[in-house]
Amino acid sequence: MDPRASPILSRDLKGLPPAAICTAEFDPLRDQGEAYADKMRSAGVTVELKRYEGMIHPFISLAGIVDAGRDAIKDSAAALRQALTADTPARV
């Protein structure tokens, strides 16, 4: 498989930007997401990994009825906000 389709297959992850990864406890892709986070950390990439216990794969799309979905959206937005403002010079 091509690493552009599945980045975990890439040989070199050095130089990637910081990442925030969220996984769900009962997601068949959970282990792959967490392994990718580990591989990025091993390459020196800053990674924030959060597993949402008791959740299934599409839990974020259930944010209207599942608290963890709302939390994941808030956590993702906070990580994105931090990434977009990390190197922003102060305005005068």
N, CA, C and O atoms as CSV, one atom per row, in Angstrom:
chain,resi,resn,atom,element,x,y,z
A,1,MET,N,N,0.855,-1.182,0.000
A,1,MET,CA,C,0.000,0.000,0.000
A,1,MET,C,C,0.902,1.246,0.000
A,1,MET,O,O,1.995,1.244,0.565
A,2,ASP,N,N,0.431,2.252,-0.618
A,2,ASP,CA,C,1.154,3.517,-0.764
A,2,ASP,C,C,1.074,4.326,0.538
A,2,ASP,O,O,-0.020,4.513,1.071
A,3,PRO,N,N,2.216,4.812,1.063
A,3,PRO,CA,C,2.184,5.600,2.303
A,3,PRO,C,C,1.382,6.891,2.195
A,3,PRO,O,O,0.997,7.460,3.216
A,4,ARG,N,N,1.124,7.364,0.981
A,4,ARG,CA,C,0.268,8.560,0.845
A,4,ARG,C,C,-1.170,8.225,1.197
A,4,ARG,O,O,-1.936,9.106,1.585
A,5,ALA,N,N,-1.543,6.952,1.064
A,5,ALA,CA,C,-2.890,6.521,1.424
A,5,ALA,C,C,-2.957,6.093,2.889
A,5,ALA,O,O,-4.001,6.216,3.530
A,6,SER,N,N,-1.846,5.592,3.412
A,6,SER,CA,C,-1.778,5.163,4.797
A,6,SER,C,C,-0.437,5.625,5.368
A,6,SER,O,O,0.548,4.892,5.282
A,7,PRO,N,N,-0.383,6.822,5.948
A,7,PRO,CA,C,0.882,7.414,6.390
A,7,PRO,C,C,1.680,6.558,7.364
A,7,PRO,O,O,2.896,6.723,7.460
A,8,ILE,N,N,1.039,5.656,8.086
A,8,ILE,CA,C,1.774,4.819,9.033
A,8,ILE,C,C,2.804,3.948,8.309
A,8,ILE,O,O,3.756,3.472,8.926
A,9,LEU,N,N,2.617,3.740,7.016
A,9,LEU,CA,C,3.554,2.923,6.236
A,9,LEU,C,C,4.786,3.702,5.798
A,9,LEU,O,O,5.724,3.118,5.256
A,10,SER,N,N,4.798,4.988,6.020
A,10,SER,CA,C,5.944,5.803,5.631
A,10,SER,C,C,7.169,5.397,6.436
A,10,SER,O,O,7.069,5.087,7.623
A,11,ARG,N,N,8.325,5.402,5.783
A,11,ARG,CA,C,9.565,5.038,6.475
A,11,ARG,C,C,10.069,6.155,7.362
A,11,ARG,O,O,10.671,5.893,8.404
A,12,ASP,N,N,9.836,7.395,6.970
A,12,ASP,CA,C,10.383,8.527,7.704
A,12,ASP,C,C,9.295,9.536,8.021
A,12,ASP,O,O,8.729,10.155,7.120
A,13,LEU,N,N,9.006,9.699,9.294
A,13,LEU,CA,C,7.983,10.657,9.719
A,13,LEU,C,C,8.597,11.905,10.338
A,13,LEU,O,O,7.873,12.770,10.830
A,14,LYS,N,N,9.921,12.008,10.320
A,14,LYS,CA,C,10.590,13.179,10.880
A,14,LYS,C,C,10.143,14.433,10.137
A,14,LYS,O,O,9.936,14.409,8.924
A,15,GLY,N,N,9.999,15.515,10.873
A,15,GLY,CA,C,9.642,16.786,10.259
A,15,GLY,C,C,8.149,17.022,10.116
A,15,GLY,O,O,7.732,18.087,9.660
A,16,LEU,N,N,7.338,16.042,10.501
A,16,LEU,CA,C,5.894,16.284,10.449
A,16,LEU,C,C,5.515,17.329,11.491
A,16,LEU,O,O,6.191,17.459,12.511
A,17,PRO,N,N,4.455,18.066,11.246
A,17,PRO,CA,C,4.014,19.049,12.245
A,17,PRO,C,C,3.411,18.329,13.451
A,17,PRO,O,O,3.080,17.146,13.364
A,18,PRO,N,N,3.266,19.029,14.568
A,18,PRO,CA,C,2.606,18.418,15.729
A,18,PRO,C,C,1.238,17.890,15.332
A,18,PRO,O,O,0.580,18.421,14.438
A,19,ALA,N,N,0.825,16.827,16.021
A,19,ALA,CA,C,-0.440,16.180,15.670
A,19,ALA,C,C,-1.297,15.948,16.897
A,19,ALA,O,O,-0.786,15.746,17.998
A,20,ALA,N,N,-2.593,15.977,16.697
A,20,ALA,CA,C,-3.566,15.590,17.722
A,20,ALA,C,C,-4.373,14.444,17.126
A,20,ALA,O,O,-4.979,14.588,16.064
A,21,ILE,N,N,-4.378,13.317,17.808
A,21,ILE,CA,C,-5.074,12.132,17.318
A,21,ILE,C,C,-6.078,11.707,18.379
A,21,ILE,O,O,-5.747,11.588,19.559
A,22,CYS,N,N,-7.304,11.482,17.941
A,22,CYS,CA,C,-8.293,10.939,18.871
A,22,CYS,C,C,-8.739,9.579,18.351
A,22,CYS,O,O,-8.923,9.378,17.150
A,23,THR,N,N,-8.907,8.655,19.287
A,23,THR,CA,C,-9.370,7.318,18.941
A,23,THR,C,C,-10.565,6.980,19.814
A,23,THR,O,O,-10.802,7.618,20.840
A,24,ALA,N,N,-11.311,5.973,19.395
A,24,ALA,CA,C,-12.466,5.499,20.141
A,24,ALA,C,C,-12.176,4.079,20.629
A,24,ALA,O,O,-11.615,3.266,19.894
A,25,GLU,N,N,-12.556,3.791,21.858
A,25,GLU,CA,C,-12.244,2.496,22.462
A,25,GLU,C,C,-12.721,1.317,21.612
A,25,GLU,O,O,-11.993,0.336,21.455
A,26,PHE,N,N,-13.915,1.402,21.071
A,26,PHE,CA,C,-14.482,0.284,20.317
A,26,PHE,C,C,-14.483,0.552,18.815
A,26,PHE,O,O,-15.484,0.330,18.134
A,27,ASP,N,N,-13.362,1.026,18.315
A,27,ASP,CA,C,-13.191,1.324,16.894
A,27,ASP,C,C,-12.210,0.311,16.313
A,27,ASP,O,O,-11.126,0.133,16.869
A,28,PRO,N,N,-12.552,-0.354,15.223
A,28,PRO,CA,C,-11.609,-1.305,14.634
A,28,PRO,C,C,-10.323,-0.644,14.137
A,28,PRO,O,O,-9.339,-1.337,13.880
A,29,LEU,N,N,-10.313,0.677,13.998
A,29,LEU,CA,C,-9.113,1.401,13.557
A,29,LEU,C,C,-8.322,1.987,14.727
A,29,LEU,O,O,-7.298,2.636,14.514
A,30,ARG,N,N,-8.780,1.765,15.952
A,30,ARG,CA,C,-8.134,2.359,17.130
A,30,ARG,C,C,-6.655,2.009,17.224
A,30,ARG,O,O,-5.817,2.895,17.394
A,31,ASP,N,N,-6.332,0.736,17.115
A,31,ASP,CA,C,-4.932,0.319,17.278
A,31,ASP,C,C,-4.037,0.930,16.208
A,31,ASP,O,O,-2.895,1.293,16.489
A,32,GLN,N,N,-4.543,1.046,14.987
A,32,GLN,CA,C,-3.754,1.649,13.916
A,32,GLN,C,C,-3.500,3.131,14.209
A,32,GLN,O,O,-2.388,3.616,14.003
A,33,GLY,N,N,-4.507,3.847,14.682
A,33,GLY,CA,C,-4.336,5.260,15.023
A,33,GLY,C,C,-3.341,5.454,16.151
A,33,GLY,O,O,-2.517,6.368,16.109
A,34,GLU,N,N,-3.417,4.598,17.156
A,34,GLU,CA,C,-2.502,4.710,18.282
A,34,GLU,C,C,-1.089,4.289,17.907
A,34,GLU,O,O,-0.118,4.847,18.418
A,35,ALA,N,N,-0.965,3.313,17.022
A,35,ALA,CA,C,0.363,2.910,16.533
A,35,ALA,C,C,0.994,4.038,15.715
A,35,ALA,O,O,2.203,4.262,15.786
A,36,TYR,N,N,0.176,4.740,14.945
A,36,TYR,CA,C,0.679,5.875,14.166
A,36,TYR,C,C,1.196,6.964,15.105
A,36,TYR,O,O,2.248,7.553,14.858
A,37,ALA,N,N,0.459,7.227,16.177
A,37,ALA,CA,C,0.911,8.216,17.163
A,37,ALA,C,C,2.256,7.790,17.752
A,37,ALA,O,O,3.160,8.615,17.889
A,38,ASP,N,N,2.393,6.519,18.098
A,38,ASP,CA,C,3.656,6.014,18.645
A,38,ASP,C,C,4.792,6.156,17.640
A,38,ASP,O,O,5.905,6.536,18.004
A,39,LYS,N,N,4.514,5.853,16.383
A,39,LYS,CA,C,5.545,5.946,15.347
A,39,LYS,C,C,5.977,7.400,15.139
A,39,LYS,O,O,7.160,7.675,14.940
A,40,MET,N,N,5.015,8.332,15.186
A,40,MET,CA,C,5.370,9.748,15.067
A,40,MET,C,C,6.217,10.186,16.253
A,40,MET,O,O,7.211,10.891,16.075
A,41,ARG,N,N,5.836,9.777,17.463
A,41,ARG,CA,C,6.634,10.136,18.652
A,41,ARG,C,C,8.059,9.607,18.527
A,41,ARG,O,O,9.018,10.299,18.870
A,42,SER,N,N,8.191,8.382,18.035
A,42,SER,CA,C,9.526,7.792,17.859
A,42,SER,C,C,10.367,8.587,16.868
A,42,SER,O,O,11.596,8.575,16.935
A,43,ALA,N,N,9.697,9.280,15.947
A,43,ALA,CA,C,10.390,10.106,14.953
A,43,ALA,C,C,10.629,11.524,15.466
A,43,ALA,O,O,11.166,12.367,14.747
A,44,GLY,N,N,10.227,11.786,16.716
A,44,GLY,CA,C,10.448,13.111,17.299
A,44,GLY,C,C,9.327,14.098,17.081
A,44,GLY,O,O,9.491,15.288,17.351
A,45,VAL,N,N,8.181,13.626,16.595
A,45,VAL,CA,C,7.032,14.501,16.353
A,45,VAL,C,C,6.241,14.646,17.654
A,45,VAL,O,O,6.032,13.669,18.373
A,46,THR,N,N,5.810,15.856,17.947
A,46,THR,CA,C,4.962,16.089,19.110
A,46,THR,C,C,3.560,15.598,18.790
A,46,THR,O,O,2.955,16.016,17.803
A,47,VAL,N,N,3.047,14.705,19.633
A,47,VAL,CA,C,1.731,14.101,19.388
A,47,VAL,C,C,0.916,14.130,20.675
A,47,VAL,O,O,1.396,13.764,21.748
A,48,GLU,N,N,-0.320,14.574,20.538
A,48,GLU,CA,C,-1.277,14.480,21.632
A,48,GLU,C,C,-2.272,13.397,21.233
A,48,GLU,O,O,-2.969,13.529,20.227
A,49,LEU,N,N,-2.338,12.334,22.017
A,49,LEU,CA,C,-3.228,11.205,21.726
A,49,LEU,C,C,-4.263,11.111,22.831
A,49,LEU,O,O,-3.930,11.121,24.016
A,50,LYS,N,N,-5.525,11.019,22.429
A,50,LYS,CA,C,-6.593,10.854,23.416
A,50,LYS,C,C,-7.543,9.772,22.940
A,50,LYS,O,O,-8.077,9.830,21.832
A,51,ARG,N,N,-7.742,8.782,23.799
A,51,ARG,CA,C,-8.710,7.718,23.521
A,51,ARG,C,C,-9.994,8.044,24.275
A,51,ARG,O,O,-9.965,8.339,25.470
A,52,TYR,N,N,-11.105,7.988,23.577
A,52,TYR,CA,C,-12.410,8.225,24.187
A,52,TYR,C,C,-13.005,6.872,24.554
A,52,TYR,O,O,-13.472,6.115,23.702
A,53,GLU,N,N,-12.971,6.600,25.853
A,53,GLU,CA,C,-13.424,5.302,26.370
A,53,GLU,C,C,-14.920,5.112,26.138
A,53,GLU,O,O,-15.708,6.052,26.246
A,54,GLY,N,N,-15.287,3.879,25.817
A,54,GLY,CA,C,-16.686,3.524,25.636
A,54,GLY,C,C,-17.284,3.948,24.309
A,54,GLY,O,O,-18.466,3.708,24.062
A,55,MET,N,N,-16.486,4.577,23.445
A,55,MET,CA,C,-17.009,5.120,22.192
A,55,MET,C,C,-16.745,4.168,21.014
A,55,MET,O,O,-15.845,3.330,21.042
A,56,ILE,N,N,-17.584,4.345,19.976
A,56,ILE,CA,C,-17.456,3.597,18.723
A,56,ILE,C,C,-16.962,4.543,17.631
A,56,ILE,O,O,-16.889,5.756,17.831
A,57,HIS,N,N,-16.626,3.976,16.481
A,57,HIS,CA,C,-16.004,4.743,15.400
A,57,HIS,C,C,-16.683,6.089,15.098
A,57,HIS,O,O,-15.996,7.111,15.086
A,58,PRO,N,N,-17.992,6.133,14.855
A,58,PRO,CA,C,-18.586,7.420,14.423
A,58,PRO,C,C,-19.046,8.331,15.565
A,58,PRO,O,O,-19.933,9.160,15.364
A,59,PHE,N,N,-18.463,8.195,16.749
A,59,PHE,CA,C,-19.006,8.928,17.898
A,59,PHE,C,C,-18.990,10.437,17.731
A,59,PHE,O,O,-19.847,11.124,18.288
A,60,ILE,N,N,-18.034,10.969,16.974
A,60,ILE,CA,C,-17.986,12.427,16.803
A,60,ILE,C,C,-19.219,12.916,16.038
A,60,ILE,O,O,-19.724,14.008,16.299
A,61,SER,N,N,-19.693,12.113,15.106
A,61,SER,CA,C,-20.879,12.524,14.349
A,61,SER,C,C,-22.147,12.447,15.200
A,61,SER,O,O,-23.210,12.899,14.773
A,62,LEU,N,N,-22.040,11.882,16.392
A,62,LEU,CA,C,-23.182,11.802,17.304
A,62,LEU,C,C,-23.117,12.881,18.383
A,62,LEU,O,O,-23.729,12.751,19.443
A,63,ALA,N,N,-22.368,13.946,18.100
A,63,ALA,CA,C,-22.152,15.000,19.092
A,63,ALA,C,C,-23.448,15.621,19.606
A,63,ALA,O,O,-23.476,16.166,20.710
A,64,GLY,N,N,-24.500,15.545,18.833
A,64,GLY,CA,C,-25.781,16.091,19.278
A,64,GLY,C,C,-26.407,15.291,20.404
A,64,GLY,O,O,-27.287,15.789,21.106
A,65,ILE,N,N,-25.955,14.037,20.587
A,65,ILE,CA,C,-26.564,13.200,21.627
A,65,ILE,C,C,-25.548,12.512,22.543
A,65,ILE,O,O,-25.926,11.913,23.549
A,66,VAL,N,N,-24.259,12.597,22.195
A,66,VAL,CA,C,-23.217,11.932,22.993
A,66,VAL,C,C,-22.223,12.979,23.492
A,66,VAL,O,O,-21.588,13.673,22.698
A,67,ASP,N,N,-22.098,13.085,24.801
A,67,ASP,CA,C,-21.190,14.087,25.383
A,67,ASP,C,C,-19.764,13.933,24.869
A,67,ASP,O,O,-19.099,14.932,24.591
A,68,ALA,N,N,-19.287,12.704,24.737
A,68,ALA,CA,C,-17.910,12.490,24.277
A,68,ALA,C,C,-17.714,13.027,22.861
A,68,ALA,O,O,-16.617,13.468,22.519
A,69,GLY,N,N,-18.750,12.996,22.042
A,69,GLY,CA,C,-18.663,13.564,20.694
A,69,GLY,C,C,-18.439,15.064,20.752
A,69,GLY,O,O,-17.612,15.603,20.017
A,70,ARG,N,N,-19.178,15.737,21.627
A,70,ARG,CA,C,-18.991,17.180,21.811
A,70,ARG,C,C,-17.598,17.472,22.369
A,70,ARG,O,O,-16.942,18.429,21.955
A,71,ASP,N,N,-17.158,16.648,23.303
A,71,ASP,CA,C,-15.826,16.837,23.881
A,71,ASP,C,C,-14.743,16.680,22.820
A,71,ASP,O,O,-13.782,17.449,22.795
A,72,ALA,N,N,-14.892,15.688,21.945
A,72,ALA,CA,C,-13.897,15.450,20.896
A,72,ALA,C,C,-13.838,16.627,19.927
A,72,ALA,O,O,-12.757,17.015,19.484
A,73,ILE,N,N,-14.982,17.188,19.603
A,73,ILE,CA,C,-15.002,18.358,18.723
A,73,ILE,C,C,-14.318,19.539,19.402
A,73,ILE,O,O,-13.526,20.240,18.773
A,74,LYS,N,N,-14.616,19.765,20.673
A,74,LYS,CA,C,-13.975,20.856,21.412
A,74,LYS,C,C,-12.465,20.631,21.521
A,74,LYS,O,O,-11.683,21.566,21.346
A,75,ASP,N,N,-12.058,19.396,21.807
A,75,ASP,CA,C,-10.631,19.087,21.925
A,75,ASP,C,C,-9.918,19.282,20.591
A,75,ASP,O,O,-8.806,19.809,20.547
A,76,SER,N,N,-10.552,18.859,19.513
A,76,SER,CA,C,-9.962,19.010,18.181
A,76,SER,C,C,-9.849,20.480,17.795
A,76,SER,O,O,-8.838,20.909,17.240
A,77,ALA,N,N,-10.884,21.239,18.090
A,77,ALA,CA,C,-10.855,22.671,17.787
A,77,ALA,C,C,-9.763,23.375,18.590
A,77,ALA,O,O,-9.082,24.257,18.067
A,78,ALA,N,N,-9.596,22.994,19.847
A,78,ALA,CA,C,-8.548,23.605,20.680
A,78,ALA,C,C,-7.164,23.272,20.130
A,78,ALA,O,O,-6.292,24.140,20.096
A,79,ALA,N,N,-6.951,22.030,19.699
A,79,ALA,CA,C,-5.652,21.637,19.131
A,79,ALA,C,C,-5.386,22.395,17.834
A,79,ALA,O,O,-4.263,22.838,17.595
A,80,LEU,N,N,-6.396,22.546,17.009
A,80,LEU,CA,C,-6.241,23.280,15.756
A,80,LEU,C,C,-5.961,24.757,16.034
A,80,LEU,O,O,-5.095,25.359,15.398
A,81,ARG,N,N,-6.690,25.335,16.980
A,81,ARG,CA,C,-6.478,26.740,17.353
A,81,ARG,C,C,-5.034,26.937,17.825
A,81,ARG,O,O,-4.373,27.902,17.440
A,82,GLN,N,N,-4.556,26.017,18.658
A,82,GLN,CA,C,-3.185,26.132,19.172
A,82,GLN,C,C,-2.179,26.004,18.024
A,82,GLN,O,O,-1.197,26.746,17.981
A,83,ALA,N,N,-2.410,25.084,17.107
A,83,ALA,CA,C,-1.487,24.892,15.981
A,83,ALA,C,C,-1.449,26.112,15.069
A,83,ALA,O,O,-0.390,26.481,14.561
A,84,LEU,N,N,-2.598,26.731,14.866
A,84,LEU,CA,C,-2.664,27.878,13.952
A,84,LEU,C,C,-2.113,29.164,14.560
A,84,LEU,O,O,-1.764,30.097,13.838
A,85,THR,N,N,-2.037,29.210,15.872
A,85,THR,CA,C,-1.555,30.438,16.515
A,85,THR,C,C,-0.182,30.273,17.145
A,85,THR,O,O,0.355,31.232,17.698
A,86,ALA,N,N,0.396,29.088,17.077
A,86,ALA,CA,C,1.677,28.805,17.758
A,86,ALA,C,C,2.801,29.714,17.316
A,86,ALA,O,O,3.567,30.193,18.153
A,87,ASP,N,N,2.923,29.965,16.024
A,87,ASP,CA,C,4.027,30.758,15.519
A,87,ASP,C,C,3.581,32.123,14.988
A,87,ASP,O,O,4.315,32.789,14.258
A,88,THR,N,N,2.388,32.518,15.362
A,88,THR,CA,C,1.861,33.780,14.896
A,88,THR,C,C,2.499,34.929,15.671
A,88,THR,O,O,2.421,34.945,16.900
A,89,PRO,N,N,3.123,35.884,14.998
A,89,PRO,CA,C,3.719,37.011,15.719
A,89,PRO,C,C,2.644,37.872,16.374
A,89,PRO,O,O,1.518,37.961,15.883
A,90,ALA,N,N,3.003,38.495,17.475
A,90,ALA,CA,C,2.064,39.371,18.180
A,90,ALA,C,C,1.708,40.551,17.301
A,90,ALA,O,O,2.556,41.096,16.595
A,91,ARG,N,N,0.442,40.939,17.353
A,91,ARG,CA,C,-0.003,42.124,16.594
A,91,ARG,C,C,0.118,43.352,17.477
A,91,ARG,O,O,-0.129,43.301,18.682
A,92,VAL,N,N,0.495,44.436,16.864
A,92,VAL,CA,C,0.660,45.684,17.606
A,92,VAL,C,C,-0.435,46.649,17.225
A,92,VAL,O,O,-0.479,47.766,17.739
